[in-house]
């Protein structure tokens, strides 16, 4: 690292580290290829698999208990986060799964009191068996940012749900400011400045009540320069976030300079156009914000006289995408599952290892496409491990949509887990590695 700092300009060093992060050097296969007791690693999506909005799924609860009973390492690999840390997300999800709100999520929802009572009765026995969930079992959309050491001293504009700036601070980023706080400091820069944000003076309690502790009491007469933008979740205020992102993509200090030669980095936590909540139709996600931002940004650049090729060159390698279906999000999850296994059996870590992975997801374009891409990488790289995927019908995917190479389709997470258990009975390590043919009984 010292050598890099001595020989490369700062922007080139940051870009090189980003390239290494998203395209890491091949890892040694010795960690898993020669172990005595190989086991599967399982990645559960959350929305549309373990829950539907604020409704926890009985089938998801059963699947988690099954994974725990087999002592298989698993993580929750979600494109969500909602401003929580991994530990906070674990507490919230476990609380949901232990509540009386657990319901069956397969098929048409039955809102009758009789169905609710029947579901609660079945859920109770699994709730008694459920072991505590831990923060190290969660890979949120923005979790890989913790490894981005090259930017931890930079000035970062944080876009997303209230609280995401605290997550960034916990990851080690020293100079962060939430877009809502920026708007309150500089309301003249945001025509979308909302009444509830503007009810208090800059630096006074508001939003979540502790901005003065985070950002100081003011006054804020100087416009802060921004080195990079982290879009960590869907923004609270779409228009306000759009305005700020366009401003800072044009210039690190738009108050003084409208257009700089080089665009700052912008990192998006996930590409999901849609996600599944309680409403019967999927809702717009962070991918919708990215699509809108890129369209408006291009219009602004064209109005400033840039050609199409100049715009493409300006954006090159500076729009960074995290989340599923990016293969590196899955490779990050692999490392987390290796760590989970080691924490479960520290004495026997050398004898037991993960030699293949499963993704259980509802979104064909993210969950399944990403695991399929990782499996293709493994087929040509002996140092990588295979992925298979189970596409479930409790979320975004519907009959008639593409499957993006799903190994099999099941109605829900419980049936997905039962298929994984059945697939790993009496199956030798060599068969696991060699078996590439897709199961098609449900396709």
N, C-alpha and C positions, 0 to 999 in steps of 0.2 A: 504493500500500500504506500509506504514511504517513497519507493521508487516511482510509482505512478504520479504522486504529487509533485515530484521533482521534475518529471519529464513531460507531463501532459497539462494543457490548460484545463481549468476547472470544468468547463462544459464538456470537453472531450472525456474527462475522467468519469463524470456522471453518466454519460452515454455508454461508456465501456462497461461500467458496473451494471447498468440496466440490461445491456445485452447479455452479460454473464448471468444475471438473475433470470431472465426469461429464456435463455438458451444455455443452461448450465453444462459444465463439462461432464462427460459420462462418469457415472459412479461405479465403483467396483461391485461386481456381482457376488463377491465372496461372502457378503453378509447373509445371503439367503440361499445361494445355489447348492451349498454343501451342508446345510443344517440337517439335523437328524429328525426333527419333528416339525415339518412345515404346516402352517395353518393359513386360512384365508384372512384377509383384511376386508372390512366392510365399510363403505361410505354411504351414509343415509342422507338424502336430501331432507329438508324439513318441510317447507311449504308445499302442500299437495301430496305429501307422503306421511309425515308424522302429525301434521295438523292441517286444517283448512282455515286460514285466518286465525281467529281466536278460539276455534273449535279443535281441541285435541282429538286425534283419531284413535279409536280403540285398536284398530289393526296395527297402527304404528307403535302403540304401547306394547302390544304382544310381541312384535318383531324385536324391539329393543330387549325385552326380557329374554327372548330366545337367544339373542347374541350374547347376553351376559351369562346365561346358563352354560353356554358352550365355551365360555372364557375366550372368545375370539376378539381380537382388537378391532375396535370400530371408532369412527369419527362421524360427526355430523358435518357434512360438506355442503354448505349453503351459500347462495348468492345474496343472502340477507345479512343483517347485522344491526340495523336500526339504532346505531349509536351506542351499542352496548359493548363491553369487553367480553371476551370469551367466558370468563367466570360469571359475569352477570347474565349472559345468555343461558348458561347451564342452569343457573338458579331459576330463571323464568320458565324454561322449558320443563324442568322437573316439576315445578309448581303446577303447571298446566296439566301435566300427565297424572298428577296425584289429585286433581280436582274432581268435583262431581260433574264437570262439563264434558268429560270424555264421551264421545259418541262414535257410532259407526259412520265411516266416511265413504263406504262403497255404495255405488248406485244413487238413487234418489233419496235425499235426506228425509227422514221421518221425524217430524217435529212433535209428535204426540207424546203426552206424559207417560203413556205405557211404554213406548219405545225408549224414552229417556231412562225410566226406571230399570228396564231390562238391560240396557247398556251399562248403567252404573253398577248393577249387580255383577255382571261379567268383569267389568273393569276392576272391581275391588280386589279380586283374587290376584290379578296381575300387578296392581299397585302395591300389594303386600310383598311381592317378589322383586319389585323394581329396586335395583341398587342405585345409590346416589350418582348423579351425572357430574362430571368434572370439566373444568375449563379447558384442560389439555385435550379433551375429546371433541373440541369444536374448532372447525376451520371456517371462519366467517369470510365474507367476500374480500374484506380488506386485511385479513390476517397476514398475508405475505409482506405487507408494508414494514413489518417489524424487522425484516432483513435488509431494508433499504438504507443502510448506514450512511451512504454518500449524501443523503439529503437531510440528515437530522439536525444540521446547523443552519439550514436554509429557512427563508421566510415563506410559509405555506398558507395559502388560502384554503380553508376547509369548507366544502359544500356537502350538505346532507342534513339528516335529522339532527335536532338539537342533542348535543352530547358527543357527537363524533369527534369533536376537537379534543375531548378528554381522552378518548381512545388513542388518538395520535400522540398526545402527550405521554401516555403510558408506554407507547412503543418507543419513546425516546426522542421525538421531534420537539425541539426546544422553542421554536418560534412559530406558533400556529395562531390563526385567527379565523373564527367561524364567519361565514358570509353574513349571518344575521347580526353579529356583533360589528362587523365592518359597516353594515348599513346604518346601524345606530350611531356609530362614530361619525359617519360621513353621509348624512341623509341626502345631501345635494347630489351625490353620485348615483342615487337609486330612486327613480320615479316610482318604483314599486314599494317604497318604504311604507310599512304598514303601521296602522294606528297602535296596535298592541306592542309593536317593537318600540314605537316612539313615545310611549307613555312616560318613560323615565329618562333622565339625563344620561348621557354616555358614562359608562363605568358604574352606574348605580344598579342595585338589584333589579333584575328583570328576567326575561326568558326563563332561566332556571334559578335565578336568585343569587348567583355568586360570581358575576362577571367582574366585579371590582377586584376580587381576589385573583382572578385569572389575568386580567388585562390592565389593571390599575385604575385609579379614579379619574383620569383625564386632567385637563382638557386635551382633546385630540385635534390639534391644529394642523398637524403634518400628515399628509397622506402616505400611508405605508406602502413601500414597494413590495411586490410579490414575485418570488423566484419560481414558484410552481403551484399548481392547483391539484388538490386531491378531491375528487368527487366520490365520497365514501358511501353515499346512499341517495335515495331520491330526495331532492331538496324540499324543505318545508314550503318555500315560496318559489315557484317555478320561474316566474318572470324576473324576480330580483336576482336569482342565481344565474339566469341566462345573461342578464345585463353585465354582471360582474365578470363572468367567465369570458365573455367577448372582449370586455375592456382589457383584461389582463393577458389574454392571448395575443392581443394586438401590441401590448406594451406592459413592461413590468411596473411602470409608473405612468398610468394614463393621464394623470392630472397635468404632467409636464410634457409628455411625448405621446402623440396619438398612435404612431406606428414605428416599432423598432424592427431592425433587420431580422432578428431571430426570435422565434416564438418560444415562450417558456414551456416546460413540460406540463402535461395534464394527464393525470392518472385516473382511470375509471374503475371502480370497485367491481362492477359486473356489467355484462352486456344485455341483460334480460329486457326484451321489449315488453313481455307480459309476465305476470305472476298470478298465482291462484290464492284468493281470499274466500270469504264467506259468500260474497255476491256470486250469483250463478255464472257470470261471464268474467273472464280473466281481466285483471286490471293493468294499466300501464306501469311499466317499471323504469329502472334507471336507463335502459337502452333507449327508451323514448326520449328522455332528456338529452342523451348524447346525439341522437338523430336530429333533434330540433336545434341543438347548439351548433352542430357542424353546418347545417343549412344556413343559419343566420350568420355564422362566422364567415362562410364563403361569400355570402351576399355583401357583407361589410368589406371584405378584402377586394372583391370585384369593384365595389364603389370607390375604393381607394386606388384603383388602377392596376391591380395585380391580375396577371393572366392565369389561366388554368394550370399551366405548368409551374408557374411561380408559386401558386397556392400549394400544389402538391409537394414541391421542394420544401416549402416552409413547414409543412406538417410532418414531413418524413421523420420517423423514429421519435416523434415528440408527443404523439397520442398513444399512451400506453394503456393496455387493457389487462386488468386482473379478472379473476372469477372464472367460473365455468362458462364456456367449454375450453378455456385455454389450458393446454397440456400441463403447463407449469403449476397451475393451481392443484392439479391432481398429484404431481410430483411432490409438492409441498405437503399435501395430505398423506402421501406415502411416508414421508419422514415423520409426520406426527403419529401415524399408526405404529411405526417402528418404535417410537418413544413410548407409546401407550403399552405395547407388548412388553417392553423392557421394564416398565414400572409395575406391570402385573406379575412378572416372573423374573426378578433381577438375578436370582441365582442360576436359573436355567436359560438365561438369555442366549447363550451360545448354542444350545441344543434346539430351542424352539425359535422359529422365525416365520415371517410372512413371505410366501412365495407367489401369491397371486391375489388379486383384488376384485371386489364386486362393487358396482355402483347401483343403488336403488333410487330411482328418480322418476319424476312425473313429466319432466320437460325434455322432449325429444331433441330440441335444438341446443340445449346446454348440457344437462346431465348426461344424456346418452351420447351426443356427438363428441363430448370431451373424452369419455371413457373409451369410445371407439377409436379416437385419434391416438390415445395413449397405447391402446392395444396394437395398433399398426406400428407404432414406434418400437414396441417390444418385439414384434415379429421380425424386425430387421436389426435389432440391437440386443445381443445376448446378455448385456448387463442390466437390461430393463425387465420389469415384471409384467405379466399379462393382466389385462382388465377384461372382465365380462360385465354385462349390464342387464338390469331388470327394469323394464318400463312399466309403470303402474298406471291404473286408470282412475286414480283419485284426484287428479290435478289437471294440468294444462292439456296433456295429450288426449285426443279423441280419435275414434275410429276414422280412418281415411287420411289422417295426417301421416307424413313420413316417419319412419322409426329410427332413421340414422344409424342403422346397424345394431339395434338392440339384440342382445342374445335371446331374450324371451320376453313376453308380455304377460303380466299377471294383474289380477283385479286390484290388489292392495299390497301393502308392505308385509303383512303377515304371510300371505301366500308366496311373496317373493322370498322371504326368509326361509320358509319351508322348502322351497325349491333349492336354495343354496345349501341347506342342511343335507338334503337328499343327494345333491351333486357331489358332496364332499364325503359321503360314506364310502369306505372301501376304495377310494380313488388314490392311486399312487402319485407321488410327486412328478414322475416322468409323464404320466398321462395328463396331469394338470397343465404342464408346460406345453405339451405337444398338441393338446386338443384345441383346435381353432375353428372347427366347423360350427356354425351357428345353429342353435336349436330353433326349430321352426314350428313346433306344435301349436303355438298360439298366434303365429304371425299370419 
